[in-house]
Amino acid sequence: MTADFLANDFAAIARAMRRETPPPQAAVLHFWDLSNFLTSEHENVEVAVAEAYAFVVSDTGIPVRITTPSGTMLMDTAALAEAVIRYGEGMPT
């Protein structure tokens, strides 16, 4: 155990946790817009889900998936649909 933990120094523990937290990962939203398959890049997954929700509500696009800029899948269609529903209910994505 660290000395900070033993001393109940919660501020030091919080600082250490923030240092270990990786920065938010960029996310790419893939969606259908009328007849075109498009993408939009965002600073993180939460912002991409917010845009997907806007597409669904305005009926201007169909969100398909969210990936990293390198193509690694972050959310498939089912996970993205669930995240959009949760976003609409005001719950964390």
C-alpha positions as CSV (number, residue, x, y, z in Angstrom):
1,M,0.0,0.0,0.0
2,T,1.2,3.5,-0.7
3,A,1.9,6.0,2.0
4,D,-0.8,8.3,0.6
5,F,-3.4,5.5,1.1
6,L,-2.2,4.7,4.6
7,A,-2.3,8.4,5.5
8,N,-5.8,8.8,4.1
9,D,-4.5,11.6,1.8
10,F,-7.5,11.5,-0.6
11,A,-6.3,14.5,-2.6
12,A,-3.0,12.8,-3.3
13,I,-4.8,9.6,-4.3
14,A,-7.1,11.5,-6.6
15,R,-4.1,13.2,-8.3
16,A,-2.4,9.9,-8.8
17,M,-5.6,8.4,-10.4
18,R,-5.9,11.4,-12.7
19,R,-2.3,11.0,-13.8
20,E,-2.9,7.3,-14.6
21,T,-6.1,8.0,-16.6
22,P,-5.4,8.0,-20.3
23,P,-6.7,10.9,-22.3
24,P,-10.1,10.4,-24.0
25,Q,-9.8,8.5,-27.2
26,A,-10.8,10.0,-30.5
27,A,-13.8,8.4,-32.1
28,V,-15.2,8.2,-35.6
29,L,-18.9,7.9,-36.1
30,H,-20.0,6.0,-39.3
31,F,-23.5,6.7,-40.5
32,W,-25.8,6.8,-43.5
33,D,-27.0,10.2,-44.7
34,L,-29.7,9.7,-47.2
35,S,-27.9,7.5,-49.7
36,N,-24.3,8.2,-48.7
37,F,-22.1,6.4,-46.2
38,L,-20.2,9.1,-44.3
39,T,-18.0,9.5,-41.2
40,S,-17.4,12.3,-38.7
41,E,-14.5,12.4,-36.3
42,H,-15.0,13.5,-32.7
43,E,-12.8,14.0,-29.6
44,N,-14.3,11.1,-27.7
45,V,-17.1,8.5,-27.8
46,E,-19.5,10.6,-25.8
47,V,-19.5,13.4,-28.4
48,A,-19.9,10.8,-31.2
49,V,-23.0,9.3,-29.4
50,A,-24.4,12.8,-28.9
51,E,-24.2,13.4,-32.7
52,A,-25.7,9.9,-33.4
53,Y,-28.6,10.9,-31.1
54,A,-29.1,14.1,-33.1
55,F,-29.2,12.2,-36.3
56,V,-31.8,9.8,-35.0
57,V,-34.0,12.5,-33.5
58,S,-33.9,14.7,-36.6
59,D,-34.2,11.7,-38.9
60,T,-31.3,12.9,-41.0
61,G,-28.9,10.0,-40.6
62,I,-28.7,6.4,-39.5
63,P,-25.8,5.8,-37.1
64,V,-24.0,2.5,-37.9
65,R,-20.9,2.2,-35.6
66,I,-18.1,4.0,-33.8
67,T,-14.5,3.2,-34.3
68,T,-11.1,4.7,-33.5
69,P,-9.4,6.7,-36.3
70,S,-7.3,3.6,-37.0
71,G,-10.4,1.4,-37.5
72,T,-10.7,-0.4,-34.2
73,M,-14.3,-1.1,-33.3
74,L,-15.5,0.8,-30.2
75,M,-19.3,0.3,-30.7
76,D,-21.1,-1.9,-33.1
77,T,-24.6,-1.2,-34.3
78,A,-26.3,-2.8,-31.3
79,A,-24.1,-1.1,-28.8
80,L,-24.5,2.2,-30.5
81,A,-28.3,1.9,-30.6
82,E,-28.3,1.2,-26.9
83,A,-26.0,4.1,-26.2
84,V,-28.2,6.5,-28.2
85,I,-31.3,5.3,-26.2
86,R,-29.5,5.8,-22.9
87,Y,-28.3,9.3,-24.1
88,G,-31.9,10.2,-24.9
89,E,-32.9,9.1,-21.4
90,G,-30.2,11.3,-19.9
91,M,-28.2,8.4,-18.6
92,P,-24.4,7.9,-19.0
93,T,-23.4,6.3,-22.3
